Amino acid sequence: MPEHAPATDPHAAMQTPPHKPKNLKLIGLIALIVAIVLVAIGLIGRASANSKLKTWTNDQATPTVALAPVTGAAGAADLTLPGQVEAFNTADVNARVTGYLKSWTADIGTRVKAGQTLAILDAPELNQQLQQAKADLVTAQANAKLSGTTNTRYQQLLKDEATSKQDADEKSGDLAAKTALVASAQANVRRLAETFGFTRITAPFDGVVTARNAQLGQLVATGAPATPLFMVADDRKLRVYVRVPQPYIAQLRIGETVQLTVPEYAGRSFTAVLVRTSDAVDRTSGTLNAELQIDNADHALKPGEYATAKFAIKAPAQSVSLPSSAILFRDTGTMVGVVGPDNKVSLRKVIIARDLGATVEIGSGLSPSDKVVDNPADTLTDGQVVRIARPDHAEAPAGAAHG
């Protein structure tokens, strides 16, 4: 007979417990470790991002500056400086009396001679005062004449012993007093006559009228600041004032010739002579004021215009040259920013020896080895920390892809 498998008890199968994995605790431990690692990685990444952000913020707060090329001056054979042309004599012509402008005879550009009439004032009050003074003089003279006759009579009576000496002395004193009144009246007439003469306004010297502010019927008053009626300039000879930087003043020689040029005469030069200097250096600008004189018989040069003066002197050996864009103009003077070894800026005061336009020569305060900030910001301060830009450095544009 074939063998039969033992029968299975269905109740026994239902009572068997479910199977449990043997590595459940190990799996849980591994999951916990993974979670801890992920949290640690997140915290480290966040800390790194914060550190990078702080570093980036500090880098952005530290300005990057470029350095200007600083070289020794070329020692050119000529020193070219700006100059101001002035008339040899200039006068503001004002009225000495109060009155109304009756007429004027000279306008701007008119060549006048000394004593020539420029305008006439109508001063009726002054005229009345003069007439009254003349009348007072006539009265004083009449009283003095009568007093003189009386005194003569009393002196004769005193000789005849017909009057007392007291009466004779009184008449003599009266004559002296009346004579003094005559002298006072005469002086008053002369004063008013001379004052009345000021109603005729005249030129103080030979020259040209450079301004006329007189208008017909205008009330001209004295004793208060007012615009001058006329301005007269003697331009037959001119003065040219030039401020010479201190490094060059030792080379100036009184009597040396200086070449002048002006914009309106391209290619033409004028010869001036150095006649004097202020013999003192200005504390603010560090320059010496020099006066040149030039004959201007042809009236080619005009008072008040700008000129360029060329001196035949060399630049001092210690001067340096740098771009004019490196100059800072502050209330305390002309300055440059010098970067030190610790990348801190030091604002240093300098003296410009010569302005060549795109470049300037510094007479003192710098050496060729100094690191000077080019195009400094107005907010640059003393002691500020900066970064020096590399000439070949170029920042990547924002949003550029990185490999």
C-alpha positions in Angstrom: 0.0 0.0 0.0 1.2 3.3 -0.7 2.4 5.4 2.1 0.2 8.3 3.1 1.5 11.7 4.4 0.4 12.4 7.9 -2.6 14.5 8.1 -2.1 18.2 9.1 -4.0 19.6 11.9 -5.6 22.9 10.8 -6.0 24.1 14.4 -2.3 23.6 15.1 -1.3 25.7 12.1 -3.5 28.6 13.3 -1.8 28.6 16.6 1.8 29.0 15.3 3.3 32.6 16.1 4.4 35.0 13.2 8.1 35.2 12.2 10.2 38.1 13.5 13.4 39.4 11.8 16.4 38.7 13.8 18.3 42.0 12.7 15.5 44.5 13.6 17.6 46.2 16.3 20.6 46.5 14.0 18.5 48.1 11.3 17.1 50.7 13.8 20.6 51.6 15.0 21.8 52.1 11.5 18.9 54.4 10.7 19.6 56.4 13.8 23.2 56.8 12.9 22.3 57.8 9.3 19.9 60.5 10.7 22.6 61.9 13.0 25.1 62.0 10.2 22.6 63.9 8.0 21.8 66.4 10.7 25.6 66.9 11.3 26.2 67.4 7.6 23.4 70.0 7.5 24.7 71.9 10.5 28.3 71.9 9.1 27.0 73.1 5.7 25.0 75.9 7.3 28.0 77.0 9.4 30.2 76.9 6.4 27.7 79.0 4.4 27.5 81.5 7.3 31.2 81.8 7.4 31.4 82.3 3.6 28.7 85.0 3.9 30.6 86.8 6.6 33.8 86.6 4.7 32.0 87.9 1.5 30.4 90.7 3.5 33.8 91.8 5.0 35.3 91.7 1.6 32.6 93.9 0.2 33.0 96.3 3.1 36.8 96.7 2.3 37.1 98.9 -0.7 39.4 97.8 -3.5 41.7 100.6 -4.8 44.0 100.9 -7.8 47.5 102.4 -7.5 48.6 105.4 -9.5 52.0 105.2 -11.2 54.5 107.3 -9.3 57.7 108.2 -11.1 60.6 110.7 -10.6 60.0 114.1 -12.3 61.6 114.4 -15.8 63.4 117.6 -14.8 62.1 119.6 -17.7 64.1 122.8 -18.6 61.0 125.1 -18.3 58.6 125.7 -15.5 55.1 126.7 -16.8 52.7 128.3 -14.4 49.4 130.2 -14.7 49.4 133.9 -14.2 46.9 136.7 -13.7 47.2 139.8 -15.8 46.4 143.1 -14.1 46.6 146.8 -15.2 49.6 148.7 -13.8 47.1 151.1 -12.2 43.4 150.6 -11.7 41.0 153.1 -10.0 37.3 153.1 -9.1 36.0 156.5 -9.9 33.2 157.6 -7.4 31.5 160.9 -6.7 32.7 163.1 -3.9 29.4 165.1 -3.7 25.7 164.2 -3.7 23.7 165.1 -6.8 22.0 163.9 -9.9 23.9 162.7 -12.9 23.5 165.4 -15.5 25.6 164.0 -18.3 28.4 161.5 -19.0 31.0 161.7 -21.8 33.0 158.4 -21.6 31.8 154.9 -22.1 33.6 151.5 -21.8 36.6 151.2 -24.1 37.1 155.0 -24.3 40.7 156.1 -24.1 40.9 159.0 -21.6 43.6 161.4 -20.4 44.3 162.4 -16.9 41.8 165.2 -15.9 39.5 164.5 -18.7 35.8 164.9 -17.8 33.9 161.6 -17.5 30.6 162.9 -16.1 28.9 166.0 -14.6 26.6 166.1 -11.6 23.9 168.6 -10.9 24.1 169.5 -7.1 21.6 172.3 -6.4 21.9 172.1 -2.7 25.6 172.4 -2.8 25.3 175.4 -5.1 23.0 177.1 -2.6 25.4 176.4 0.2 28.2 178.1 -1.9 26.1 181.1 -2.6 25.2 181.4 1.1 28.9 181.2 2.0 29.7 184.0 -0.4 27.0 186.1 1.1 28.4 185.4 4.7 31.8 186.4 3.5 30.5 189.8 2.2 28.8 190.4 5.6 32.0 189.5 7.5 34.1 191.7 5.3 31.6 194.6 5.9 31.6 194.1 9.6 35.4 193.9 9.6 35.7 197.1 7.6 33.4 199.0 10.1 35.3 197.5 13.0 38.5 198.7 11.5 37.2 202.3 11.0 35.9 202.3 14.6 39.2 201.0 15.9 41.2 203.7 14.0 38.9 206.4 15.5 39.4 205.2 19.0 43.1 204.9 18.7 43.2 208.6 17.7 40.9 209.5 20.7 43.3 207.6 23.0 46.2 209.7 21.7 44.2 212.8 22.4 43.3 211.4 25.8 39.6 211.8 24.9 38.7 208.1 25.7 39.9 205.5 28.1 42.4 202.8 27.2 39.8 200.1 28.1 37.5 201.4 25.4 40.3 201.6 22.8 41.4 198.0 23.7 37.8 196.7 23.2 37.6 198.2 19.7 41.0 196.7 18.9 39.8 193.3 20.0 36.6 193.6 18.1 38.6 194.3 15.0 40.7 191.2 15.5 37.6 189.1 16.0 35.9 190.5 12.9 39.1 189.9 10.9 39.1 186.3 12.0 35.5 185.9 10.9 36.5 187.2 7.5 39.2 184.5 7.3 36.8 181.8 8.4 34.2 182.9 5.8 36.9 182.9 3.1 38.0 179.4 4.0 34.4 178.2 3.9 33.9 179.7 0.5 37.0 178.0 -0.8 36.0 174.7 0.7 32.5 174.8 -0.9 34.0 176.0 -4.2 36.4 173.1 -4.3 33.6 170.7 -3.3 31.4 172.1 -6.0 34.2 171.4 -8.4 33.8 167.7 -7.7 30.5 167.8 -9.6 32.8 167.4 -12.5 34.1 163.8 -12.4 37.4 163.4 -14.1 39.8 160.6 -15.0 42.6 160.1 -12.4 45.2 159.1 -15.0 45.7 158.2 -18.7 44.0 154.9 -19.4 40.9 153.1 -20.7 37.4 153.1 -19.2 36.7 149.4 -18.3 33.3 149.9 -16.6 30.5 152.6 -16.6 27.7 152.3 -14.1 26.5 155.9 -14.5 23.0 156.6 -15.8 21.4 159.9 -16.6 19.3 161.3 -13.8 20.8 158.8 -11.3 21.0 160.0 -7.7 24.5 159.8 -6.6 25.0 159.7 -2.8 28.3 159.8 -0.8 29.2 158.3 2.5 27.8 154.8 1.8 29.3 151.9 -0.1 28.1 152.0 -3.7 29.0 150.7 -7.1 31.7 153.0 -8.7 30.5 155.2 -11.5 33.5 154.4 -13.7 36.5 152.1 -13.6 39.7 153.3 -15.3 42.7 151.1 -16.0 46.2 152.1 -17.1 47.0 149.3 -19.5 50.1 150.8 -21.2 52.1 148.7 -18.8 50.8 145.5 -17.1 51.6 143.5 -14.0 51.4 139.7 -14.1 51.1 137.8 -10.8 52.4 134.2 -10.7 52.4 131.9 -7.7 55.7 129.9 -7.8 55.8 126.6 -5.8 58.3 126.5 -3.0 60.7 123.9 -4.5 61.4 126.4 -7.3 61.8 129.7 -5.5 65.5 129.4 -4.9 66.0 129.5 -8.7 64.1 132.8 -9.2 66.3 135.8 -10.2 65.0 139.4 -10.1 65.4 140.8 -13.6 65.2 137.5 -15.5 62.9 137.4 -18.6 59.8 135.2 -18.6 57.9 134.2 -21.7 54.1 134.8 -21.6 51.4 133.2 -23.8 47.7 133.9 -23.9 44.9 131.8 -25.5 43.8 134.5 -28.0 47.3 134.7 -29.7 48.2 131.2 -30.6 51.9 130.9 -31.5 52.8 134.4 -30.2 54.8 135.0 -27.0 55.3 138.1 -25.0 58.5 138.9 -23.0 58.0 140.0 -19.4 60.5 140.8 -16.6 60.5 139.5 -13.0 60.6 142.7 -11.0 59.8 141.5 -7.4 58.4 138.8 -5.2 56.4 138.8 -2.0 59.5 137.3 -0.2 57.2 135.1 1.9 55.6 131.7 1.2 51.9 131.5 1.6 51.1 129.0 4.4 48.0 127.6 2.6 49.2 127.1 -0.9 53.0 126.7 -0.3 53.7 129.2 -3.1 55.6 132.5 -3.5 53.8 135.4 -5.2 56.0 136.8 -8.0 55.2 140.0 -10.0 56.2 140.3 -13.6 55.9 143.5 -15.6 55.4 143.9 -19.4 55.1 146.9 -21.7 51.8 146.9 -23.5 52.0 149.8 -25.9 50.0 148.1 -28.5 47.3 147.1 -25.9 47.3 143.5 -27.1 47.1 142.1 -23.6 44.0 142.9 -21.6 43.8 143.5 -17.8 42.1 140.6 -15.9 42.9 137.9 -18.5 44.6 134.6 -17.9 48.2 134.0 -19.1 50.8 131.2 -19.0 54.2 132.1 -17.8 57.2 130.0 -18.7 60.3 130.2 -16.5 63.6 128.8 -17.6 64.2 126.8 -14.4 64.4 123.0 -13.8 62.4 120.8 -11.6 64.1 119.8 -8.3 65.6 116.3 -8.1 63.3 115.2 -5.3 60.1 115.9 -7.1 57.9 113.1 -8.3 55.2 112.9 -11.0 51.8 111.2 -10.8 48.4 111.4 -12.5 46.3 114.4 -11.5 43.4 111.9 -10.8 45.2 110.9 -7.6 44.9 114.3 -6.0 42.4 114.9 -3.2 41.3 118.4 -2.5 40.3 118.8 1.1 39.7 121.8 3.4 43.1 121.2 4.9 44.9 121.4 1.5 46.0 119.2 -1.4 46.4 115.6 -0.3 47.0 112.0 -1.6 46.2 108.6 -0.2 49.2 106.5 0.5 48.8 102.7 1.2 51.1 101.4 3.9 52.4 97.8 4.5 49.4 97.0 6.6 47.0 98.1 3.8 45.9 101.1 5.8 45.6 104.5 4.0 47.5 107.5 5.2 46.3 110.8 3.9 49.4 112.8 3.2 49.6 116.5 2.4 51.6 117.4 -0.7 52.6 120.5 -2.6 52.0 120.6 -6.3 55.1 122.0 -8.0 53.7 122.0 -11.5 50.4 121.2 -13.0 50.9 119.6 -16.5 47.2 118.8 -17.0 47.0 115.0 -17.0 49.9 114.7 -14.6 51.2 116.9 -11.8 54.7 117.2 -10.3 54.8 117.0 -6.5 57.5 119.2 -5.0 57.4 117.6 -1.5 55.6 115.0 0.5 56.1 111.9 -1.8 58.8 109.5 -2.9 58.8 107.3 -6.0 58.4 104.2 -3.8 55.1 105.3 -2.2 51.9 103.4 -3.2 49.4 106.2 -4.1 45.7 105.5 -4.5 44.4 106.5 -8.0 40.9 108.0 -8.3 40.3 108.0 -4.6 36.8 108.2 -3.3 35.7 111.3 -1.5 34.8 109.1 1.5 38.4 107.9 1.8 39.6 108.5 5.3 42.9 108.4 7.2 43.6 104.8 8.6 41.0 103.1 6.4 41.8 99.5 5.4 41.7 98.9 1.7 42.6 96.1 -0.8 45.0 96.8 -3.7 43.6 95.6 -7.0 45.9 93.5 -9.1 46.4 94.9 -12.6 45.6 91.5 -14.2 42.7 90.8 -11.9 39.2 90.7 -13.3 36.2 89.7 -11.2 33.8 87.1 -12.6 30.4 88.5 -13.6 27.5 87.8 -11.3 25.7 84.5 -12.0 28.6 83.1 -14.1 28.8 79.3 -14.1 31.7 77.7 -12.3 33.2 74.4 -13.4 
